[in-house]
Amino acid sequence: MLTADLQMQLDVLIEVLREDPDVLTLQALAGRVLANPRSLTGGVALARALQKLDNEGLVVSDGLLVRASRPALHFKHLIGAVAIDVQRSAI
């Protein structure tokens, strides 16, 4: 079971990776991952998630825009390759 903090990090990373090569504004990201994008508690949770992901090198943010980092994009590529390989093995 994921904690709320881990779930928020995962939700943010999924959205940022989905948008690559485009960047997301914080407002657009909040609208996608928060039930109420204008809530203070949601904003704090989003800020914590972004800080953790940035500290771990998975996202890059200047406080207004957010994008996936090169390591995150490489991991996305690896996961996609594994998924294709698993599908081929199942046939």
C-alpha positions in Angstrom: 0.0 0.0 0.0 1.4 3.4 -1.0 1.4 6.3 1.4 -0.3 9.5 0.3 3.2 11.1 -0.2 4.4 8.3 -2.4 1.1 8.2 -4.4 1.4 12.0 -5.0 5.0 11.6 -6.2 3.9 8.7 -8.5 1.0 10.8 -9.9 3.2 13.8 -10.6 5.9 11.7 -12.3 3.3 9.9 -14.5 1.9 13.2 -15.6 5.2 14.8 -16.3 6.5 11.8 -18.2 3.2 11.6 -20.2 3.7 15.2 -21.3 7.2 14.9 -22.5 8.6 16.6 -24.5 6.2 19.4 -23.4 6.5 21.0 -20.0 3.7 21.5 -17.6 2.9 24.6 -15.6 2.4 24.1 -11.9 -1.2 25.2 -12.3 -1.8 22.6 -15.1 -0.1 19.9 -13.0 -2.2 20.7 -10.0 -5.3 20.4 -12.1 -4.3 16.9 -13.1 -3.2 15.5 -9.8 -5.3 17.2 -7.2 -9.0 16.8 -6.5 -9.2 20.5 -5.5 -6.2 22.3 -7.2 -6.9 25.4 -5.1 -6.7 23.7 -1.7 -3.8 24.6 0.6 -3.3 21.0 1.7 -3.2 19.8 -1.9 -0.8 22.6 -2.8 1.5 21.6 0.1 1.4 17.9 -0.9 2.2 18.8 -4.5 5.1 21.0 -3.4 6.5 18.2 -1.2 6.2 15.7 -4.1 7.9 18.0 -6.5 10.7 18.8 -4.0 11.3 15.1 -3.4 11.3 14.2 -7.2 13.6 17.1 -7.9 16.0 16.1 -5.1 16.0 12.6 -6.5 16.7 13.9 -10.0 13.5 12.8 -11.6 12.0 16.2 -12.5 13.3 19.6 -13.2 11.3 22.6 -12.0 12.0 26.3 -11.9 9.0 27.0 -9.6 6.6 27.7 -12.6 7.3 24.9 -15.1 7.9 21.2 -14.6 9.5 18.7 -16.9 10.9 15.2 -16.7 14.6 14.9 -16.2 16.9 12.9 -18.6 17.2 10.1 -16.1 13.4 9.9 -15.7 13.0 9.8 -19.5 15.6 7.1 -19.8 13.8 5.0 -17.1 10.6 5.5 -19.1 12.3 4.2 -22.2 13.6 1.2 -20.3 10.2 0.3 -18.8 8.7 0.6 -22.2 11.3 -1.7 -23.7 10.6 -4.3 -20.9 6.9 -4.1 -21.5 7.3 -4.7 -25.2 9.6 -7.7 -24.4 7.1 -9.2 -22.0 4.3 -8.9 -24.6 6.5 -10.6 -27.2 7.3 -13.4 -24.7 3.6 -14.0 -24.1 2.9 -14.6 -27.7 
